[in-house]
Each structure stands twice: as C-alpha cells, then as structure tokens.
Amino acid sequence: MPDLPSLLSTIVAAVVVVGVALYLVSMFNRLLTLRNSSEATLAQIRVAMKKRLDMIGQLVEAVKGYTKFEREIFEKIASLRTAIFNVRPEMLSSVDRESREVLGTVLAIAERYPDLKASTTVLTLMEAIRGVEDEIARQRYTYNNIVQEFNIMRETFPSRFVAGAMNLGKMAYLKFEEEIEAPPAIQV
C-alpha cells in the first residue's frame, strides 16, 4: 500500500495538471470566441454598408426625375455593393469613403432642388440613411472593442502562448475616414 505523503503529492500534481489544462482550454475558447465575434460583427457592418448603398441607390432613383444621372453613378453603386463582401476588413474604409462620396454627390444635387428636398420619399430615405450611418458606427465600435480584447489576450502572458500555438495573428482595427473628416450632412 502506498504511503500517504506520496499519494497526496500525486493527487496534488494531478489537480495542478488538470487545473492548468482547464485554464489553457478556457483561454483557447476565449480566443476563438473573440475571433468569431469579430467575424460576426464584421458581417453585420458589411450588411449595414450594403443597406446604405441600397438606400443611396433608392435616393438616386428618387432624384433621377429632377436631374439626369450618368450611368457611372449606378455602376459605382453596383461595384461598391460587390466590393463590400469581397474586400479584407482593412479595405472597408475605402469602400466606405467611396460610398460617402456618392452620397455626397446625390445630396448636393438634392440641395439644388427645393421641391425634391421637400419630397416625402427623399426625406424618408435621408432619415433611413442617417439611421444606417448610426448602425455602422455602433457596429464598428463593437468590432474594435472585440479586436482590442483579442489583441490584448494575444499579447499578454500566458494567453500569448495559446494564441501563438493557434497561429493567431494580430487583428486590425476598422478605421473609417469619418474619424478624421465630418460625415456627410443629411439635411431634413
């Protein structure tokens, strides 16, 4: 029969090994949760950006009766819709910038026509676009917070070893130009 001190040391060692293993598994799961949360939030940002482009397209249709739009605006909107789902996260800022330019062009045209600016359809679309802008900002804030937590875990001890074993690289923040420049003013 084994003596009591060696049995206790074996049990303590087993508990320590199981405790460390459970801790490492929890870090692994947290890193995966953060990565998946960032991907889900990024997908929501892409959907909101597409929704904004769809509304810009509807706004263009509403304004079309007052002025002649060139085909390139419609082609630009179509190419931006496609780009939203095909570019890396760090390239979304250029898609955002281009869609804001298109929106700015349409809003500038609407400003020149008081009857158009007073149209219920145009006012409703402008209000909806404002709501989508807020949604994109909220989702981007959430995404960047998730990325921050992920990057901190990736760089701190001991989770950095788990992240290294998983070959998880640092994630990039979403930086849109509105942080630097003012967003397009939508007058109602």
MDTraj code that builds the backbone (N, CA, C; nanometers):
import mdtraj as md
import numpy as np

residues = "MET PRO ASP LEU PRO SER LEU LEU SER THR ILE VAL ALA ALA VAL VAL VAL VAL GLY VAL ALA LEU TYR LEU VAL SER MET PHE ASN ARG LEU LEU THR LEU ARG ASN SER SER GLU ALA THR LEU ALA GLN ILE ARG VAL ALA MET LYS LYS ARG LEU ASP MET ILE GLY GLN LEU VAL GLU ALA VAL LYS GLY TYR THR LYS PHE GLU ARG GLU ILE PHE GLU LYS ILE ALA SER LEU ARG THR ALA ILE PHE ASN VAL ARG PRO GLU MET LEU SER SER VAL ASP ARG GLU SER ARG GLU VAL LEU GLY THR VAL LEU ALA ILE ALA GLU ARG TYR PRO ASP LEU LYS ALA SER THR THR VAL LEU THR LEU MET GLU ALA ILE ARG GLY VAL GLU ASP GLU ILE ALA ARG GLN ARG TYR THR TYR ASN ASN ILE VAL GLN GLU PHE ASN ILE MET ARG GLU THR PHE PRO SER ARG PHE VAL ALA GLY ALA MET ASN LEU GLY LYS MET ALA TYR LEU LYS PHE GLU GLU GLU ILE GLU ALA PRO PRO ALA ILE GLN VAL".split()
xyz = np.array([
    [0.0837, -0.1166, 0.0000],
    [0.0000, 0.0000, 0.0000],
    [0.0895, 0.1247, 0.0000],
    [0.0591, 0.2213, -0.0929],
    [0.1429, 0.3419, -0.0995],
    [0.1270, 0.4249, 0.0274],
    [0.2347, 0.4945, 0.0572],
    [0.2283, 0.5766, 0.1768],
    [0.1483, 0.7042, 0.1483],
    [0.0925, 0.7597, 0.2519],
    [0.0027, 0.8744, 0.2420],
    [0.0688, 0.9981, 0.1794],
    [0.1932, 1.0368, 0.2134],
    [0.2542, 1.1555, 0.1520],
    [0.2718, 1.1409, 0.0004],
    [0.3100, 1.0250, -0.0489],
    [0.3275, 1.0109, -0.1947],
    [0.1925, 1.0104, -0.2646],
    [0.0908, 0.9565, -0.2037],
    [-0.0446, 0.9588, -0.2602],
    [-0.0958, 1.1024, -0.2663],
    [-0.0741, 1.1797, -0.1607],
    [-0.1161, 1.3196, -0.1596],
    [-0.0418, 1.4012, -0.2646],
    [0.0875, 1.3792, -0.2778],
    [0.1641, 1.4541, -0.3790],
    [0.1196, 1.4168, -0.5189],
    [0.0825, 1.2940, -0.5432],
    [0.0316, 1.2512, -0.6738],
    [-0.1023, 1.3184, -0.7016],
    [-0.1886, 1.3230, -0.6029],
    [-0.3198, 1.3869, -0.6195],
    [-0.3034, 1.5364, -0.6440],
    [-0.2168, 1.6010, -0.5677],
    [-0.1922, 1.7449, -0.5857],
    [-0.1371, 1.7711, -0.7255],
    [-0.0421, 1.6916, -0.7708],
    [0.0154, 1.7073, -0.9046],
    [-0.0918, 1.6888, -1.0114],
    [-0.1777, 1.5896, -0.9940],
    [-0.2854, 1.5652, -1.0911],
    [-0.3827, 1.6829, -1.0942],
    [-0.4170, 1.7365, -0.9786],
    [-0.5078, 1.8511, -0.9715],
    [-0.4445, 1.9730, -1.0387],
    [-0.3157, 1.9944, -1.0157],
    [-0.2465, 2.1074, -1.0780],
    [-0.2449, 2.0911, -1.2299],
    [-0.2132, 1.9722, -1.2781],
    [-0.2087, 1.9471, -1.4230],
    [-0.3471, 1.9671, -1.4841],
    [-0.4506, 1.9136, -1.4202],
    [-0.5873, 1.9312, -1.4706],
    [-0.6262, 2.0786, -1.4651],
    [-0.5905, 2.1497, -1.3588],
    [-0.6208, 2.2921, -1.3473],
    [-0.5550, 2.3740, -1.4567],
    [-0.4269, 2.3471, -1.4835],
    [-0.3555, 2.4180, -1.5902],
    [-0.4177, 2.3860, -1.7259],
    [-0.4508, 2.2595, -1.7476],
    [-0.5123, 2.2191, -1.8747],
    [-0.6466, 2.2898, -1.8938],
    [-0.7276, 2.2951, -1.7901],
    [-0.8566, 2.3634, -1.7994],
    [-0.8381, 2.5130, -1.8246],
    [-0.7391, 2.5733, -1.7622],
    [-0.7113, 2.7151, -1.7830],
    [-0.6703, 2.7414, -1.9285],
    [-0.5828, 2.6561, -1.9825],
    [-0.5394, 2.6714, -2.1213],
    [-0.6565, 2.6518, -2.2175],
    [-0.7418, 2.5554, -2.1877],
    [-0.8595, 2.5324, -2.2719],
    [-0.9521, 2.6535, -2.2663],
    [-0.9686, 2.7130, -2.1480],
    [-1.0553, 2.8306, -2.1382],
    [-0.9975, 2.9482, -2.2178],
    [-0.8644, 2.9659, -2.2168],
    [-0.8013, 3.0716, -2.2975],
    [-0.8219, 3.0446, -2.4461],
    [-0.8029, 2.9186, -2.4849],
    [-0.8238, 2.8785, -2.6240],
    [-0.9669, 2.9126, -2.6663],
    [-1.0635, 2.8746, -2.5830],
    [-1.2037, 2.9008, -2.6150],
    [-1.2332, 3.0502, -2.6192],
    [-1.1742, 3.1283, -2.5302],
    [-1.1977, 3.2733, -2.5296],
    [-1.1418, 3.3387, -2.6560],
    [-1.0237, 3.2960, -2.6973],
    [-0.9656, 3.3492, -2.8214],
    [-1.0530, 3.3153, -2.9419],
    [-1.1023, 3.1925, -2.9471],
    [-1.1911, 3.1541, -3.0577],
    [-1.3227, 3.2325, -3.0531],
    [-1.3747, 3.2515, -2.9329],
    [-1.4983, 3.3290, -2.9173],
    [-1.4789, 3.4716, -2.9671],
    [-1.3687, 3.5336, -2.9299],
    [-1.3412, 3.6709, -2.9743],
    [-1.3238, 3.6771, -3.1256],
    [-1.2503, 3.5818, -3.1820],
    [-1.2313, 3.5819, -3.3277],
    [-1.3653, 3.5656, -3.3987],
    [-1.4478, 3.4730, -3.3519],
    [-1.5780, 3.4513, -3.4147],
    [-1.6710, 3.5699, -3.3946],
    [-1.6645, 3.6328, -3.2792],
    [-1.7448, 3.7530, -3.2549],
    [-1.7033, 3.8663, -3.3479],
    [-1.5738, 3.8793, -3.3707],
    [-1.5276, 3.9849, -3.4616],
    [-1.5757, 3.9577, -3.6038],
    [-1.5732, 3.8315, -3.6451],
    [-1.6209, 3.7973, -3.7796],
    [-1.7708, 3.8235, -3.7936],
    [-1.8467, 3.7906, -3.6889],
    [-1.9911, 3.8149, -3.6927],
    [-2.0209, 3.9645, -3.6971],
    [-1.9501, 4.0421, -3.6174],
    [-1.9712, 4.1867, -3.6159],
    [-1.9291, 4.2483, -3.7491],
    [-1.8200, 4.1992, -3.8050],
    [-1.7760, 4.2476, -3.9356],
    [-1.8821, 4.2177, -4.0413],
    [-1.9443, 4.1014, -4.0333],
    [-2.0516, 4.0676, -4.1274],
    [-2.1682, 4.1648, -4.1116],
    [-2.2005, 4.2033, -3.9885],
    [-2.3079, 4.2996, -3.9663],
    [-2.2720, 4.4365, -4.0230],
    [-2.1461, 4.4744, -4.0121],
    [-2.1012, 4.6011, -4.0704],
    [-2.1168, 4.5965, -4.2215],
    [-2.0775, 4.4855, -4.2820],
    [-2.0893, 4.4712, -4.4273],
    [-2.2353, 4.4801, -4.4712],
    [-2.3246, 4.4160, -4.3965],
    [-2.4674, 4.4209, -4.4300],
    [-2.5194, 4.5637, -4.4182],
    [-2.4809, 4.6337, -4.3117],
    [-2.5249, 4.7722, -4.2942],
    [-2.4709, 4.8617, -4.4056],
    [-2.3456, 4.8386, -4.4461],
    [-2.2887, 4.9191, -4.5555],
    [-2.3623, 4.8904, -4.6861],
    [-2.4001, 4.7653, -4.7080],
    [-2.4765, 4.7308, -4.8283],
    [-2.6138, 4.7967, -4.8224],
    [-2.6747, 4.7949, -4.7024],
    [-2.8046, 4.8584, -4.6849],
    [-2.7949, 5.0073, -4.7178],
    [-2.6863, 5.0721, -4.6725],
    [-2.6670, 5.2139, -4.7030],
    [-2.6577, 5.2345, -4.8532],
    [-2.5817, 5.1492, -4.9213],
    [-2.5698, 5.1622, -5.0668],
    [-2.7042, 5.1382, -5.1364],
    [-2.7815, 5.0439, -5.0862],
    [-2.9145, 5.0210, -5.1432],
    [-3.0011, 5.1457, -5.1288],
    [-2.9938, 5.2085, -5.0117],
    [-3.0719, 5.3302, -4.9893],
    [-3.0208, 5.4460, -5.0735],
    [-2.8901, 5.4527, -5.0925],
    [-2.8351, 5.5565, -5.1808],
    [-2.8886, 5.5336, -5.3222],
    [-2.8931, 5.4062, -5.3636],
    [-2.9499, 5.3745, -5.4954],
    [-3.0954, 5.4174, -5.5053],
    [-3.1725, 5.3963, -5.3982],
    [-3.3124, 5.4396, -5.3970],
    [-3.3213, 5.5917, -5.3998],
    [-3.2308, 5.6566, -5.3300],
    [-3.2281, 5.8026, -5.3300],
    [-3.1947, 5.8542, -5.4698],
    [-3.1018, 5.7881, -5.5349],
    [-3.0668, 5.8256, -5.6724],
    [-3.1892, 5.8110, -5.7627],
    [-3.2631, 5.7023, -5.7446],
    [-3.3850, 5.6823, -5.8248],
    [-3.4861, 5.7937, -5.7978],
    [-3.5003, 5.8344, -5.6707],
    [-3.5949, 5.9404, -5.6362],
    [-3.5522, 6.0743, -5.6950],
    [-3.4229, 6.0976, -5.7021],
    [-3.3697, 6.2241, -5.7519],
    [-3.3616, 6.2233, -5.9049],
    [-3.3606, 6.1040, -5.9625],
    [-3.3395, 6.0894, -6.1064],
    [-3.4384, 6.1701, -6.1903],
    [-3.5609, 6.1848, -6.1439],
    [-3.6597, 6.2600, -6.2196],
    [-3.6263, 6.4081, -6.2304],
    [-3.5481, 6.4592, -6.1376],
    [-3.5150, 6.6010, -6.1368],
    [-3.3873, 6.6324, -6.2139],
    [-3.3037, 6.5359, -6.2258],
    [-3.1763, 6.5601, -6.2927],
    [-3.1332, 6.4333, -6.3633],
    [-3.0487, 6.4492, -6.4592],
    [-3.0033, 6.3333, -6.5351],
    [-2.8756, 6.2798, -6.4710],
    [-2.8857, 6.1578, -6.4207],
    [-2.7689, 6.0928, -6.3632],
    [-2.6952, 6.0169, -6.4715],
    [-2.5664, 6.0197, -6.4601],
    [-2.4875, 5.9414, -6.5539],
    [-2.4841, 5.7969, -6.5073],
    [-2.4670, 5.7092, -6.6022],
    [-2.4659, 5.5663, -6.5750],
    [-2.3546, 5.5287, -6.4777],
    [-2.2487, 5.6067, -6.4735],
    [-2.1350, 5.5715, -6.3881],
    [-2.1712, 5.5733, -6.2391],
    [-2.2678, 5.6549, -6.1981],
    [-2.3084, 5.6547, -6.0570],
    [-2.3730, 5.5217, -6.0224],
    [-2.4621, 5.4728, -6.1105],
    [-2.5261, 5.3442, -6.0856],
    [-2.4235, 5.2304, -6.0889],
    [-2.3289, 5.2395, -6.1813],
    [-2.2235, 5.1376, -6.1880],
    [-2.1357, 5.1421, -6.0639],
    [-2.1083, 5.2608, -6.0141],
    [-2.0272, 5.2772, -5.8926],
    [-2.0971, 5.2127, -5.7732],
    [-2.2270, 5.2375, -5.7608],
    [-2.3044, 5.1778, -5.6506],
    [-2.3005, 5.0256, -5.6616],
    [-2.3187, 4.9727, -5.7820],
    [-2.3170, 4.8268, -5.8013],
    [-2.1799, 4.7686, -5.7668],
    [-2.0728, 4.8355, -5.8081],
    [-1.9394, 4.7827, -5.7788],
    [-1.9086, 4.7908, -5.6295],
    [-1.9560, 4.8940, -5.5619],
    [-1.9347, 4.9055, -5.4177],
    [-2.0126, 4.7990, -5.3416],
    [-2.1344, 4.7673, -5.3884],
    [-2.2117, 4.6593, -5.3249],
    [-2.1346, 4.5281, -5.3302],
    [-2.0745, 4.5014, -5.4442],
    [-1.9970, 4.3780, -5.4596],
    [-1.8707, 4.3828, -5.3743],
    [-1.8048, 4.4961, -5.3734],
    [-1.6778, 4.5097, -5.3004],
    [-1.6944, 4.4899, -5.1502],
    [-1.8079, 4.5308, -5.0961],
    [-1.8289, 4.5216, -4.9509],
    [-1.8018, 4.3809, -4.9004],
    [-1.8447, 4.2801, -4.9738],
    [-1.8326, 4.1422, -4.9272],
    [-1.7066, 4.0725, -4.9775],
    [-1.6284, 4.1408, -5.0594],
    [-1.5101, 4.0778, -5.1168],
    [-1.3772, 4.1353, -5.0699],
    [-1.3802, 4.2446, -4.9964],
    [-1.2540, 4.3054, -4.9539],
    [-1.2204, 4.2648, -4.8104],
    [-1.0912, 4.2716, -4.7800],
    [-1.0452, 4.2454, -4.6431],
    [-1.0965, 4.3570, -4.5522],
    [-1.1068, 4.3296, -4.4227],
    [-1.1596, 4.4311, -4.3307],
    [-1.0884, 4.5654, -4.3401],
    [-0.9573, 4.5642, -4.3558],
    [-0.8845, 4.6908, -4.3609],
    [-0.9137, 4.7710, -4.4878],
    [-0.9739, 4.7079, -4.5893],
    [-1.0090, 4.7777, -4.7131],
    [-1.1513, 4.8343, -4.7089],
    [-1.2278, 4.8016, -4.6041],
    [-1.3641, 4.8541, -4.5938],
    [-1.3661, 5.0057, -4.5836],
    [-1.2601, 5.0639, -4.5310],
    [-1.2570, 5.2100, -4.5189],
    [-1.2606, 5.2763, -4.6563],
    [-1.1958, 5.2159, -4.7564],
    [-1.2001, 5.2759, -4.8907],
    [-1.3396, 5.2608, -4.9523],
    [-1.4063, 5.1488, -4.9260],
    [-1.5435, 5.1308, -4.9739],
    [-1.6343, 5.2328, -4.9055],
    [-1.6141, 5.2509, -4.7764],
    [-1.6924, 5.3493, -4.7016],
    [-1.6708, 5.4890, -4.7590],
    [-1.5458, 5.5250, -4.7843],
    [-1.5137, 5.6579, -4.8386],
    [-1.5820, 5.6791, -4.9738],
    [-1.5735, 5.5792, -5.0607],
    [-1.6341, 5.5927, -5.1940],
    [-1.7859, 5.6026, -5.1858],
    [-1.8479, 5.5257, -5.0952],
    [-1.9940, 5.5336, -5.0843],
    [-2.0355, 5.6693, -5.0276],
    [-1.9542, 5.7252, -4.9382],
    [-1.9828, 5.8588, -4.8858],
    [-1.9698, 5.9639, -4.9964],
    [-1.8747, 5.9454, -5.0870],
    [-1.8603, 6.0387, -5.1990],
    [-1.9840, 6.0358, -5.2875],
    [-2.0342, 5.9150, -5.3163],
    [-2.1551, 5.9020, -5.3981],
    [-2.2721, 5.9675, -5.3261],
    [-2.2854, 5.9404, -5.1961],
    [-2.3933, 6.0010, -5.1184],
    [-2.3808, 6.1528, -5.1198],
    [-2.2603, 6.2035, -5.1049],
    [-2.2386, 6.3482, -5.1086],
    [-2.2816, 6.4092, -5.2404],
    [-2.2528, 6.3393, -5.3493],
    [-2.2935, 6.3865, -5.4819],
    [-2.4448, 6.3938, -5.4925],
    [-2.5123, 6.2886, -5.4476],
    [-2.6584, 6.2843, -5.4552],
    [-2.7193, 6.3915, -5.3655],
    [-2.6640, 6.4082, -5.2451],
    [-2.7168, 6.5100, -5.1547],
    [-2.6949, 6.6508, -5.2091],
    [-2.5837, 6.6727, -5.2754],
    [-2.5571, 6.8047, -5.3348],
    [-2.6606, 6.8353, -5.4428],
    [-2.6968, 6.7332, -5.5192],
    [-2.7991, 6.7531, -5.6234],
    [-2.9338, 6.7823, -5.5583],
    [-2.9659, 6.7077, -5.4530],
    [-3.0940, 6.7282, -5.3841],
    [-3.1038, 6.8685, -5.3259],
    [-2.9929, 6.9226, -5.2794],
    [-2.9916, 7.0580, -5.2219],
    [-3.0304, 7.1636, -5.3247],
    [-3.0024, 7.1376, -5.4524],
    [-3.0303, 7.2367, -5.5580],
    [-3.1772, 7.2434, -5.5970],
    [-3.2562, 7.1444, -5.5523],
    [-3.3965, 7.1379, -5.5919],
    [-3.4841, 7.1377, -5.4662],
    [-3.5390, 7.2533, -5.4291],
    [-3.6210, 7.2621, -5.3070],
    [-3.7399, 7.1655, -5.3067],
    [-3.8037, 7.1474, -5.4231],
    [-3.9178, 7.0552, -5.4289],
    [-3.8726, 6.9131, -5.3985],
    [-3.7581, 6.8784, -5.4505],
    [-3.7030, 6.7446, -5.4287],
    [-3.6652, 6.7264, -5.2825],
    [-3.6025, 6.8276, -5.2261],
    [-3.5588, 6.8212, -5.0878],
    [-3.6781, 6.8057, -4.9932],
    [-3.7945, 6.8577, -5.0326],
    [-3.9154, 6.8500, -4.9504],
    [-3.9941, 6.7216, -4.9770],
    [-3.9554, 6.6437, -5.0731],
    [-4.0272, 6.5207, -5.1077],
    [-4.0259, 6.4229, -4.9903],
    [-4.1425, 6.3651, -4.9634],
    [-4.1546, 6.2679, -4.8547],
    [-4.0623, 6.1497, -4.8763],
    [-4.0527, 6.1025, -4.9982],
    [-3.9661, 5.9883, -5.0294],
    [-3.8206, 6.0215, -4.9992],
    [-3.7768, 6.1378, -5.0448],
    [-3.6384, 6.1782, -5.0228],
    [-3.6117, 6.1976, -4.8740],
    [-3.7039, 6.2615, -4.8036],
    [-3.6865, 6.2824, -4.6591],
    [-3.6801, 6.1496, -4.5836],
    [-3.7651, 6.0560, -4.6210],
    [-3.7657, 5.9242, -4.5573],
    [-3.6348, 5.8511, -4.5836],
    [-3.5877, 5.8567, -4.7070],
    [-3.4611, 5.7905, -4.7405],
    [-3.3434, 5.8547, -4.6676],
    [-3.3429, 5.9866, -4.6585],
    [-3.2340, 6.0544, -4.5869],
    [-3.2334, 6.0151, -4.4392],
    [-3.3512, 6.0066, -4.3798],
    [-3.3612, 5.9662, -4.2388],
    [-3.3153, 5.8207, -4.2222],
    [-3.3521, 5.7348, -4.3160],
    [-3.3103, 5.5943, -4.3098],
    [-3.1587, 5.5821, -4.3250],
    [-3.1010, 5.6618, -4.4118],
    [-2.9552, 5.6596, -4.4307],
    [-2.8862, 5.7061, -4.3024],
    [-2.9425, 5.8079, -4.2380],
    [-2.8866, 5.8542, -4.1113],
    [-2.8883, 5.7405, -4.0083],
    [-2.9973, 5.6649, -4.0034],
    [-3.0068, 5.5510, -3.9115],
    [-2.9039, 5.4437, -3.9418],
    [-2.8812, 5.4186, -4.0697],
    [-2.7811, 5.3185, -4.1086],
    [-2.6411, 5.3674, -4.0740],
    [-2.6165, 5.4970, -4.0898],
    [-2.4865, 5.5531, -4.0517],
    [-2.4601, 5.5286, -3.9031],
    [-2.5635, 5.5498, -3.8214],
    [-2.5501, 5.5250, -3.6773],
    [-2.5248, 5.3769, -3.6502],
    [-2.5943, 5.2908, -3.7233],
    [-2.5759, 5.1463, -3.7067],
    [-2.4336, 5.1042, -3.7420],
    [-2.3810, 5.1572, -3.8499],
    [-2.2441, 5.1248, -3.8908],
    [-2.1460, 5.1710, -3.7831],
    [-2.1679, 5.2900, -3.7300],
    [-2.0784, 5.3420, -3.6252],
    [-2.0834, 5.2536, -3.5004],
    [-2.2038, 5.2110, -3.4607],
    [-2.2166, 5.1233, -3.3426],
    [-2.1478, 4.9895, -3.3658],
    [-2.1692, 4.9315, -3.4823],
    [-2.1090, 4.8017, -3.5123],
    [-1.9571, 4.8127, -3.5200],
    [-1.9078, 4.9214, -3.5766],
    [-1.7637, 4.9406, -3.5850],
    [-1.7037, 4.9557, -3.4450],
    [-1.7728, 5.0266, -3.3579],
    [-1.7300, 5.0422, -3.2191],
    [-1.7221, 4.9052, -3.1517],
    [-1.8255, 4.8236, -3.1697],
    [-1.8275, 4.6889, -3.1120],
    [-1.7136, 4.6053, -3.1680],
    [-1.6953, 4.6095, -3.2985],
    [-1.5881, 4.5329, -3.3629],
    [-1.4524, 4.5736, -3.3057],
    [-1.4270, 4.7025, -3.2978],
    [-1.2976, 4.7495, -3.2482],
    [-1.2749, 4.7120, -3.1015],
    [-1.3822, 4.7089, -3.0221],
    [-1.3680, 4.6639, -2.8831],
    [-1.3326, 4.5157, -2.8768],
    [-1.3947, 4.4354, -2.9607],
    [-1.3633, 4.2923, -2.9661],
    [-1.2188, 4.2722, -3.0099],
    [-1.1783, 4.3462, -3.1115],
    [-1.0406, 4.3368, -3.1617],
    [-0.9421, 4.3773, -3.0526],
    [-0.9752, 4.4822, -2.9790],
    [-0.8865, 4.5257, -2.8707],
    [-0.8703, 4.4148, -2.7669],
    [-0.9797, 4.3540, -2.7246],
    [-0.9720, 4.2466, -2.6254],
    [-0.8925, 4.1272, -2.6802],
    [-0.9165, 4.0930, -2.8071],
    [-0.8440, 3.9833, -2.8700],
    [-0.6936, 4.0124, -2.8730],
    [-0.6578, 4.1324, -2.9183],
    [-0.5157, 4.1682, -2.9288],
    [-0.4477, 4.1732, -2.7924],
    [-0.5197, 4.2191, -2.6910],
    [-0.4628, 4.2191, -2.5562],
    [-0.4371, 4.0762, -2.5106],
    [-0.5350, 3.9885, -2.5319],
    [-0.5148, 3.8478, -2.4938],
    [-0.3995, 3.7867, -2.5720],
    [-0.3906, 3.8233, -2.6991],
    [-0.2871, 3.7675, -2.7855],
    [-0.1474, 3.8098, -2.7419],
    [-0.1377, 3.9245, -2.6758],
    [-0.0070, 3.9782, -2.6411],
    [0.0300, 3.9650, -2.4938],
    [-0.0617, 3.9199, -2.4101],
    [-0.0316, 3.9103, -2.2676],
    [-0.0024, 3.7666, -2.2269],
    [0.0694, 3.7560, -2.1177],
    [0.1088, 3.6266, -2.0640],
    [-0.0069, 3.5714, -1.9820],
    [-0.0389, 3.4483, -1.9871],
    [0.0138, 3.3360, -2.0642],
    [-0.0641, 3.3080, -2.1925],
    [-0.1716, 3.3881, -2.2175],
    [-0.2547, 3.3604, -2.3348],
    [-0.1793, 3.3801, -2.4661],
    [-0.0690, 3.4541, -2.4636],
    [0.0092, 3.4725, -2.5863],
    [0.0639, 3.3400, -2.6373],
    [0.0923, 3.2462, -2.5458],
    [0.1432, 3.1155, -2.5882],
    [0.0334, 3.0325, -2.6540],
    [-0.0872, 3.0436, -2.6013],
    [-0.2005, 2.9733, -2.6625],
    [-0.2280, 3.0327, -2.8011],
    [-0.2279, 3.1655, -2.8114],
    [-0.2503, 3.2315, -2.9405],
    [-0.1401, 3.1957, -3.0391],
    [-0.0168, 3.1885, -2.9914],
    [0.0945, 3.1505, -3.0780],
    [0.0803, 3.0072, -3.1267],
    [0.0386, 2.9177, -3.0371],
    [0.0183, 2.7776, -3.0760],
    [-0.0942, 2.7646, -3.1775],
    [-0.1939, 2.8556, -3.1699],
    [-0.3054, 2.8551, -3.2638],
    [-0.2719, 2.9328, -3.3909],
    [-0.1540, 2.9964, -3.3920],
    [-0.1095, 3.0765, -3.5060],
    [-0.2072, 3.1925, -3.5342],
    [-0.2518, 3.2572, -3.4272],
    [-0.3440, 3.3693, -3.4402],
    [-0.2654, 3.4993, -3.4450],
    [-0.2790, 3.5712, -3.5544],
    [-0.2107, 3.6990, -3.5696],
    [-0.2926, 3.8122, -3.5125],
    [-0.2290, 3.9260, -3.5011],
    [-0.2947, 4.0463, -3.4506],
    [-0.4040, 4.0877, -3.5491],
    [-0.5165, 4.1301, -3.4958],
    [-0.6277, 4.1750, -3.5796],
    [-0.6198, 4.3256, -3.5978],
    [-0.6652, 4.3726, -3.7131],
    [-0.6616, 4.5159, -3.7446],
    [-0.7923, 4.5824, -3.7036],
    [-0.7804, 4.7050, -3.6547],
    [-0.8977, 4.7852, -3.6222],
    [-0.9593, 4.8389, -3.7508],
    [-1.0892, 4.8672, -3.7461],
    [-1.1551, 4.9336, -3.8579],
    [-1.1416, 5.0834, -3.8370],
    [-1.0850, 5.1505, -3.9336],
    [-1.0680, 5.2950, -3.9269],
    [-1.1327, 5.3551, -4.0499],
    [-1.2410, 5.4255, -4.0288],
    [-1.3089, 5.4907, -4.1388],
    [-1.2731, 5.6373, -4.1364],
    [-1.2860, 5.7020, -4.2507],
    [-1.2457, 5.8426, -4.2625],
    [-1.3277, 5.9361, -4.1771],
    [-1.4480, 5.8957, -4.1398],
    [-1.5303, 5.9858, -4.0602],
    [-1.4647, 6.0200, -3.9277],
    [-1.3681, 5.9391, -3.8855],
    [-1.2968, 5.9717, -3.7640],
    [-1.2125, 6.0974, -3.7838],
    [-1.1759, 6.1229, -3.9073],
    [-1.0916, 6.2377, -3.9396],
    [-1.1764, 6.3519, -3.9943],
    [-1.2613, 6.3177, -4.0886],
    [-1.3453, 6.4184, -4.1534],
    [-1.4877, 6.4080, -4.1009],
    [-1.5633, 6.5111, -4.1190],
    [-1.7033, 6.5101, -4.0791],
    [-1.7829, 6.4229, -4.1758],
    [-1.8791, 6.3450, -4.1261],
    [-1.9633, 6.2653, -4.2152],
    [-2.0529, 6.3580, -4.2975],
    [-2.1057, 6.3075, -4.4082],
    [-2.1908, 6.3934, -4.4902],
    [-2.3127, 6.4391, -4.4114],
    [-2.3432, 6.5660, -4.4228],
    [-2.4589, 6.6217, -4.3517],
    [-2.5838, 6.5848, -4.4281],
    [-2.6791, 6.5265, -4.3586],
    [-2.8054, 6.4901, -4.4212],
    [-2.9109, 6.5839, -4.3639],
    [-2.9520, 6.6803, -4.4431],
    [-3.0484, 6.7801, -4.4008],
    [-3.1891, 6.7296, -4.4262],
    [-3.2761, 6.7511, -4.3298],
    [-3.4175, 6.7144, -4.3497],
    [-3.5058, 6.8346, -4.3309],
])
top = md.Topology()
chain = top.add_chain()
for i, resn in enumerate(residues, 1):
    res = top.add_residue(resn, chain, resSeq=i)
    for name in ("N", "CA", "C"):
        top.add_atom(name, md.element.get_by_symbol(name[0]), res)
traj = md.Trajectory(xyz[None], top)
